[in-house]
Amino acid sequence: MAAPSFSVTTPIFYVNDAPHIGHAYTEVAADVLARWNRQCGVDTWSLTGTDEHGQKILRTAVANDVTPKEWADKLVADAWIPLLQTIDIANDDFIRTTEERHESVVQAFLQKLYDDDYIYFGEYEGYYCVGCEEYKQTDDLAQGAGEFEGQYVCPIHGRPVEVLKEANYFFRMSAFGDRLLELYETQPDFIQPDSLRNEIVSFVRRGLDDLSISRQSFDWGVRVPWDDKHVFYVWFDALINYISALGWRADEPGELFQKFWPSNHIVGKDIARFHAVIWPAMLMAAGLPTPRRVFGHGWLLVGGEKMSKSKLTGIAPEQITDVFGSDAFRYYFLRAISFGQDGSFSWEDLAARYQAELANGFGNLASRVVAMVGRYCDGRLPAASDVTDADARIHSVVESAVERATAAMDRFAIHEAIAAIWTVVDELNGYLTEQEPWKVAKDESQTARLHTILATAAEGLRALSVLLAPVMPKSTALLWTALGADAAIGPLAEQRIDQVATWGQLPEGAEVSALPPLFPRIEVDQLG
C-alpha cells in the first residue's frame, strides 16, 4: 500500500496587476493545509504560480508599452514572488504558464484530446468578458446602468462584455454532463462547501455546451500544435498547470504525478466552475484521474463589496503585515472568517482581535509562563508531581483540541480547527488565574506544587507551539526556542501533530531562554 500523500494548489494568479489580500487569503489557506499535513507525517506537496497568457495580459502590457513577457517577468519578480515572502508561504513549486515545462505539456495534452476526437473546428458568436477570459450566457450577465446603460455587464468586473464572433476549436464538453454528475454523486465532497456544490450540480444538470478553446484574434498564448494560427483559450491553458508542474507527460506520467495526483484545489468561489466542471471534463477526456477536491472559498469584502482595484478597495498585504506582522495576518483571516463563506475585513476588527486574542491571549500567556520559569526555577523546566484534577484537565483539553482540530482540517474547516486549538489558550489562561503560581511561589513549602503548575503550563505551551505552527510559524518558532524545546526535543517542524497529546515531552531541566514579545503593542498612529 502506497504511503499517504497530500497535495494542494492555489489558482495560478493573473499578472495583470499586483496582488491584494484576497490573493493572499487563498495562498495562506493552502499553505496552512500543507503545513498541517506535513506535521501530521503526510508526504505533502504544495503549488502556486502565475497565469501569464491571454487577452487581458496582452492589453495590460500594451497599455504599459512593454511586451507581455516583459510585463509578466516584472510583475512576478516585483510582486508575486515577494508576496510569498510577505505572508510566509512554504510552497514546494511555483509554476509560470510561460515556462517551457508548462507549454509543452499543454500542447501534448490538447494534442491527445484532438487525436481522440474530443476537439473539433467550428464557429461561435457570444458575449465575452475579457476580465474573466470567458464567454458568458445572458443569464450570467447584468443590465448596465449609468454610462453602461443598455449594455450587458459582467457582474464580477462591472464592465460591459464584448460581442465576439470567431472560428475556433471547440472541446466536446457536452459529452461529459452525465459523467460529471456521476462524479458529484459518488464523491460528495468533490465540491465544497455544500452551497457551492449545489450551485454547480444545478448548472451541469441544465446541460453543458461545447467549449470554445482557441482564439486567433491575438497571439499571446500557447500555440495550437496542429494549427499555429490559433492559440489556446486561457482557461484550457491555465488549468493544465496542476499537472504540468507535476511533470505529467502523455507517454510517461512522471514520479511526482504518480505520487501527488490527484490534488486538492483551493480557489475563489468565482472560478470554482472552471475547476469543478471544465477541468474534470478535460481530465476525463484524457483518461486521467479527476482532482481530489475543489474547495471554493468566499470573497473578502471591504465596505460590503468584493475588493476591486478599479474601486480602490484593493488592500495590499504588506499594508497589514508591515504593522501587525505575517503571523497576525495569517491568523486573522483564517480565524475571523468561516472558510468557505464571504467575510468582511475591517481594520477595527483586525486591531481588536490582534490585541485581545494574540497579544493578551496567546502572547501574554507565553511570556508569563516563560518568565515565571526563569524567575522561580532559575531558567530550568521543573518536573511535575502530585498531579491534581486541574492539572489533568489541561492534558484532556489538549487531547480534545487535537482530535477536533484534526477532524476540522480534514474537512478544510480551518476556522473550526483554530477555534478548537484556541480552547487550550483559554484553558491555560484560566488555569494560571486559578492556580496563582505567583502566590504559591511565596510559600517555600509549596515548591513542589509550584513546579507542577509551571511544568503543566509549559507542556500546554509545547502543545500549542506544534498545533499553531502551521498557522503562525514565526511566533511559534520563537516560543519553541524559548521553551528550550529545540535543544531538548528537536526542531519544531519535525514535531508530529498526532503525537502532541503525549504528555511530558519537555524534559526536566530543559533550559528556558528569554522570550521577546510575540505580538508587540500596536500604537493607534501605526494604523494610519
C-alpha positions in Angstrom: 0.0 0.0 0.0 1.4 3.4 -1.0 2.4 5.9 1.7 -0.2 8.6 2.3 0.3 11.8 0.4 -1.4 15.2 0.2 -1.1 17.8 -2.5 -2.8 21.2 -2.5 -2.8 24.0 -5.1 -3.9 27.6 -5.3 -5.1 29.0 -8.6 -2.4 30.5 -10.7 -3.0 34.2 -10.5 -3.2 36.7 -13.4 -0.2 39.0 -13.6 -2.2 41.9 -14.9 -1.8 43.7 -11.6 -0.2 43.4 -8.1 -1.7 41.1 -5.5 -4.2 42.2 -2.9 -5.3 40.5 0.4 -7.8 38.3 -1.5 -5.0 36.6 -3.3 -3.0 36.3 -0.1 -6.0 34.8 1.7 -6.1 31.9 -0.8 -2.3 31.5 -0.5 -2.4 31.3 3.3 -5.3 28.8 3.4 -3.5 26.4 1.1 -0.2 26.9 3.0 -1.8 26.1 6.4 -3.3 22.9 5.0 0.0 21.9 3.5 1.9 22.7 6.7 -0.6 20.9 8.8 -0.4 17.7 6.7 3.4 17.8 6.8 3.3 18.0 10.6 0.9 15.0 10.6 3.7 13.0 8.9 2.0 13.0 5.5 4.2 13.4 2.4 3.0 16.8 1.1 3.4 18.9 -2.0 2.0 22.5 -2.5 1.8 24.5 -5.7 1.2 28.1 -6.6 2.0 30.2 -9.5 1.0 32.8 -12.2 -1.2 32.8 -15.3 0.6 34.9 -17.9 -1.3 34.4 -21.2 -4.5 35.8 -22.7 -6.0 39.0 -24.0 -6.2 40.7 -20.6 -2.4 40.4 -20.1 -1.7 41.5 -23.7 -3.8 44.6 -23.3 -2.2 45.5 -20.0 1.2 45.1 -21.4 0.4 47.2 -24.5 -1.0 49.9 -22.2 2.3 49.9 -20.3 4.4 49.9 -23.6 6.1 46.6 -22.9 5.9 43.1 -24.3 3.6 40.7 -22.5 6.6 38.6 -21.4 8.4 41.7 -20.1 5.3 42.7 -18.2 4.9 39.2 -16.7 8.6 38.9 -15.7 8.4 42.2 -13.9 5.2 41.5 -12.0 6.4 38.1 -11.0 9.7 39.4 -9.7 8.4 42.6 -8.1 5.1 41.5 -6.7 4.1 37.8 -6.8 7.3 36.2 -5.5 7.7 38.8 -2.8 4.0 38.1 -1.8 5.0 34.6 -0.7 7.8 36.0 1.5 5.5 38.7 2.9 2.9 36.2 4.2 5.4 33.3 4.9 4.3 30.7 2.3 6.3 27.5 2.2 5.3 26.3 -1.3 7.1 23.4 -3.0 6.8 24.8 -6.5 5.9 27.9 -8.4 4.6 27.4 -11.9 4.5 30.1 -14.6 2.4 29.4 -17.8 5.2 31.0 -19.9 7.6 28.3 -18.9 8.5 25.6 -21.5 7.8 22.8 -19.0 4.2 24.1 -18.9 3.7 25.0 -22.6 5.0 21.6 -23.8 2.5 19.8 -21.6 -0.4 21.9 -22.7 0.4 21.1 -26.3 0.8 17.4 -25.6 -2.4 17.2 -23.5 -4.5 19.0 -26.1 -3.0 17.0 -29.0 -4.1 13.9 -27.2 -7.7 15.2 -26.9 -7.6 16.3 -30.6 -6.3 12.9 -31.7 -9.1 11.2 -29.7 -11.8 13.4 -31.4 -12.7 15.5 -28.4 -11.8 18.7 -30.2 -13.3 20.0 -33.5 -13.4 23.2 -35.5 -16.5 25.4 -35.6 -17.8 29.0 -35.4 -19.0 30.8 -32.3 -20.6 34.1 -31.5 -21.2 35.3 -28.0 -20.7 37.7 -25.2 -17.1 37.7 -24.0 -15.7 39.1 -20.7 -12.0 40.0 -21.1 -11.7 40.2 -17.3 -12.9 36.6 -16.8 -11.4 35.4 -20.1 -14.8 33.7 -20.6 -17.8 33.6 -22.9 -20.9 34.4 -20.9 -24.6 33.3 -21.2 -27.1 36.2 -21.0 -28.4 34.9 -17.7 -24.9 35.2 -16.3 -24.9 39.0 -17.1 -26.4 42.1 -15.6 -28.1 45.1 -17.3 -25.7 48.1 -17.2 -26.6 51.4 -15.6 -25.3 54.9 -15.9 -22.6 55.1 -18.5 -23.2 51.5 -19.4 -27.0 51.9 -19.8 -28.4 49.4 -22.4 -25.3 47.2 -22.3 -24.7 43.7 -20.8 -22.3 44.0 -17.9 -20.2 41.3 -16.2 -21.4 41.2 -12.6 -18.0 40.3 -11.3 -16.0 43.0 -13.1 -18.7 45.6 -13.5 -17.6 46.2 -17.1 -19.5 45.7 -20.4 -18.9 42.4 -22.2 -17.8 42.3 -25.9 -19.7 40.6 -28.7 -17.2 38.3 -30.4 -17.7 36.1 -33.5 -14.8 33.7 -34.2 -14.0 30.4 -35.9 -12.3 28.4 -33.2 -11.6 25.0 -31.9 -14.1 23.5 -29.5 -13.9 20.9 -26.8 -16.8 18.4 -26.7 -17.7 19.3 -23.1 -21.4 18.5 -23.7 -20.4 14.8 -23.8 -19.4 14.8 -20.2 -22.5 16.1 -18.3 -23.6 12.7 -17.1 -20.1 11.6 -16.1 -19.7 14.8 -14.1 -23.0 14.3 -12.3 -21.9 10.8 -11.5 -18.7 12.2 -10.1 -20.5 14.6 -7.9 -22.9 11.9 -6.7 -20.2 9.2 -5.9 -17.8 11.7 -4.4 -20.0 14.1 -2.4 -17.0 16.1 -1.0 -15.6 16.7 -4.5 -17.0 20.2 -4.5 -17.1 22.1 -1.2 -18.7 23.8 0.6 -22.2 22.3 0.1 -23.7 25.6 -1.1 -21.2 25.7 -4.0 -21.7 22.1 -4.7 -25.5 22.6 -5.1 -24.9 25.5 -7.4 -22.6 23.6 -9.7 -24.7 20.5 -9.8 -27.7 22.6 -10.8 -25.6 24.3 -13.5 -24.5 20.9 -15.0 -28.0 19.5 -14.9 -29.2 22.3 -17.1 -27.0 20.9 -19.9 -23.4 21.7 -21.0 -22.4 23.5 -24.2 -19.3 22.6 -26.1 -16.5 25.0 -25.1 -14.5 27.3 -27.4 -10.9 26.6 -26.5 -8.8 28.7 -29.0 -8.5 32.2 -30.3 -7.0 33.6 -33.5 -7.6 37.3 -32.9 -4.4 37.6 -30.8 -1.3 35.6 -30.5 -0.3 35.8 -26.8 -0.7 32.2 -25.7 0.3 28.6 -26.3 0.1 27.8 -30.0 -2.3 25.0 -31.1 0.2 22.4 -32.3 -1.9 21.3 -35.3 -2.8 24.8 -36.4 -0.4 27.6 -35.5 -2.8 30.4 -36.5 -4.6 29.7 -33.1 -3.6 30.0 -29.5 -5.3 28.1 -26.7 -8.1 29.9 -24.8 -6.6 30.9 -21.5 -8.5 28.5 -19.2 -7.6 25.5 -21.2 -4.0 26.5 -20.9 -4.1 27.6 -17.3 -5.9 24.6 -15.8 -3.3 22.2 -17.1 -0.7 23.9 -14.8 -1.8 21.5 -12.0 -0.3 18.5 -13.8 2.4 20.3 -15.8 4.1 21.2 -12.5 4.0 17.6 -11.5 5.8 16.6 -14.7 3.0 14.8 -16.5 3.8 13.6 -20.0 1.5 11.8 -22.4 3.9 8.8 -22.6 5.2 8.9 -19.0 3.2 10.3 -16.1 6.3 11.0 -14.0 7.2 10.3 -10.4 5.7 13.4 -8.9 2.5 13.0 -10.8 2.1 9.4 -9.7 2.8 10.4 -6.1 0.8 13.6 -5.7 -2.0 13.5 -8.2 -5.0 14.0 -7.7 -4.6 17.3 -5.9 -6.9 19.4 -3.7 -7.7 22.7 -5.4 -8.2 25.8 -3.2 -9.9 28.5 -5.3 -12.1 31.6 -5.0 -15.8 30.7 -5.5 -16.0 32.8 -8.7 -13.6 30.4 -10.5 -14.9 27.2 -8.9 -17.0 26.4 -12.0 -13.9 26.2 -14.2 -12.2 23.8 -11.7 -15.3 21.6 -10.9 -16.7 21.4 -14.5 -14.3 22.2 -17.2 -11.2 20.7 -15.6 -12.5 17.3 -14.6 -14.2 17.0 -18.1 -10.8 17.7 -19.6 -9.2 15.1 -17.4 -11.9 12.5 -18.2 -11.3 13.1 -21.9 -7.6 12.4 -21.4 -8.2 9.3 -19.3 -6.7 10.9 -16.2 -8.0 10.9 -12.6 -10.1 13.9 -11.6 -9.0 16.2 -8.8 -9.4 15.0 -5.2 -11.4 18.1 -4.1 -12.3 21.6 -5.3 -12.9 23.9 -2.4 -14.3 27.3 -3.3 -13.8 29.9 -0.5 -15.8 33.1 -0.2 -14.8 36.6 -1.1 -13.1 39.1 1.2 -15.4 42.1 1.3 -14.4 45.7 2.1 -17.2 48.1 2.8 -19.7 45.3 1.9 -18.2 44.9 -1.6 -15.7 42.5 -3.2 -12.3 44.1 -3.4 -11.6 45.9 -6.6 -8.6 47.8 -7.9 -10.8 50.0 -10.0 -12.9 50.9 -7.0 -9.8 51.5 -4.9 -10.9 48.8 -2.4 -7.9 46.5 -3.0 -5.6 46.3 0.0 -2.0 45.2 -0.4 -1.0 42.5 2.1 2.1 44.5 3.2 -0.2 47.3 4.4 -1.3 44.8 7.1 1.9 42.8 7.6 4.1 45.9 8.0 2.0 46.8 11.1 0.8 43.6 12.5 3.3 41.0 11.1 2.7 38.0 8.9 1.5 35.7 11.8 -1.3 38.0 12.7 -2.3 38.3 9.0 -2.4 34.5 8.7 -4.3 34.0 12.0 -6.8 36.8 11.5 -8.1 35.8 8.0 -8.4 32.2 8.9 -9.9 32.6 12.3 -12.2 35.6 11.8 -13.8 34.2 8.6 -15.6 30.9 8.2 -13.6 29.2 5.5 -16.0 28.8 2.5 -18.1 31.8 3.3 -17.7 35.5 2.4 -16.1 37.6 5.1 -15.8 41.3 5.7 -12.5 42.9 6.5 -12.1 45.9 8.7 -9.1 47.5 10.3 -11.0 47.8 13.6 -11.8 44.1 13.8 -8.2 43.2 12.9 -6.8 45.5 15.6 -9.3 44.3 18.2 -8.6 40.6 17.6 -4.9 41.3 17.5 -5.0 42.8 20.9 -7.5 40.5 22.6 -6.6 37.1 21.1 -3.0 37.4 20.1 -1.3 39.9 22.3 -3.4 39.4 25.5 -4.5 35.9 24.9 -1.6 33.8 23.4 1.3 36.2 23.6 0.8 37.2 27.2 0.3 33.6 28.2 3.5 32.5 26.7 5.5 35.4 28.2 4.1 34.8 31.7 5.0 31.1 31.8 8.5 31.5 30.3 9.2 34.5 32.7 8.0 32.5 35.8 10.1 29.5 34.9 13.0 31.9 34.6 12.2 33.7 37.9 11.2 30.8 40.1 13.2 27.9 38.7 16.5 29.5 37.6 15.5 29.1 34.0 15.2 25.3 34.1 12.0 23.5 33.4 10.7 21.8 36.6 9.2 18.4 37.0 5.5 17.8 37.7 4.4 15.8 40.7 1.2 15.0 42.6 -1.0 15.9 39.6 -4.4 17.4 40.5 -7.6 17.3 38.6 -6.9 20.9 37.5 -3.5 19.8 36.0 -5.0 16.7 34.4 -7.7 18.9 32.8 -5.1 20.7 30.8 -4.0 17.4 29.3 -7.5 16.4 28.5 -8.3 19.8 26.8 -5.2 19.3 24.7 -6.3 15.8 23.7 -9.7 17.1 22.7 -8.3 20.0 20.8 -6.0 17.7 18.7 -8.9 15.4 17.9 -11.3 18.2 17.0 -8.7 20.3 15.0 -7.6 17.2 13.0 -11.2 16.4 12.1 -11.8 20.0 11.1 -8.6 20.3 9.0 -9.6 17.0 7.2 -12.8 18.9 6.1 -10.8 22.1 5.3 -12.7 23.8 8.1 -9.6 25.8 9.0 -11.5 28.3 11.2 -13.0 25.4 13.2 -9.6 23.9 13.7 -8.1 27.2 15.0 -11.1 27.6 17.3 -10.5 24.1 18.7 -6.8 24.8 19.3 -7.7 28.1 21.0 -9.5 26.3 23.7 -6.1 25.4 25.0 -5.1 29.0 25.1 -8.2 29.9 27.1 -7.9 26.9 29.4 -4.3 27.7 30.2 -5.0 31.3 30.9 -7.9 30.3 33.2 -5.6 27.7 34.9 -3.0 30.2 35.8 -5.6 32.7 37.1 -7.0 29.9 39.3 -3.7 28.4 40.4 -1.9 31.7 41.1 1.7 30.4 40.8 3.0 33.9 41.7 1.4 33.4 45.1 2.3 29.8 45.5 6.0 30.8 44.9 6.0 32.8 48.1 5.5 29.7 50.2 8.6 27.5 50.3 6.5 24.5 51.5 4.6 24.7 48.2 7.6 24.4 45.9 6.5 21.0 44.5 3.1 22.5 43.7 4.7 25.5 42.0 6.8 23.2 39.9 3.8 21.1 38.9 1.9 24.2 37.8 4.7 25.6 35.7 5.5 22.2 34.2 1.9 21.7 33.2 1.7 25.2 31.7 4.9 24.7 29.8 3.6 21.4 28.4 0.5 23.2 27.3 2.7 25.8 25.5 4.6 23.0 23.9 1.4 21.5 22.5 0.2 25.0 21.3 3.5 25.6 19.6 3.1 22.5 17.5 -0.6 22.9 16.8 -0.3 26.6 15.9 2.9 26.2 13.9 1.0 25.8 10.5 -0.9 29.0 11.2 1.7 31.2 12.9 5.1 29.7 12.0 7.2 32.7 13.2 5.8 33.2 16.7 5.6 29.5 17.5 9.2 29.1 16.5 10.2 31.8 18.9 8.2 30.2 21.7 9.6 26.7 20.9 13.1 28.0 21.2 12.3 29.9 24.5 10.9 26.7 26.0 14.2 25.0 25.3 12.4 22.5 23.1 14.7 22.9 20.1 17.6 21.5 22.1 15.6 19.1 24.2 13.2 17.6 21.7 14.3 18.8 18.2 13.1 21.2 15.5 9.5 22.4 15.7 8.9 21.4 12.0 9.7 17.8 12.9 7.1 17.5 15.6 4.1 15.4 14.8 0.6 16.8 15.4 -0.7 13.3 16.0 1.7 12.9 18.9 1.1 16.3 20.5 -1.1 14.9 23.3 1.6 12.6 24.6 2.2 14.3 27.9 5.6 15.1 29.5 7.7 15.6 26.4 9.5 18.6 27.8 12.2 17.1 30.0 13.0 18.3 33.5 16.0 20.7 33.4 15.5 21.9 29.8 16.9 25.4 29.7 14.4 28.2 29.1 15.5 31.5 27.5 14.1 34.9 27.3 11.0 35.3 25.0 10.6 38.5 23.1 7.1 39.9 22.8 5.3 37.7 20.3 2.7 40.3 19.4 4.0 43.8 20.3 1.7 46.6 21.2 0.3 48.4 18.2 0.0 52.2 18.5 -3.1 53.8 17.0 -1.0 56.1 14.8 0.5 53.0 13.1 -2.9 52.2 11.6 -2.7 55.4 9.6 
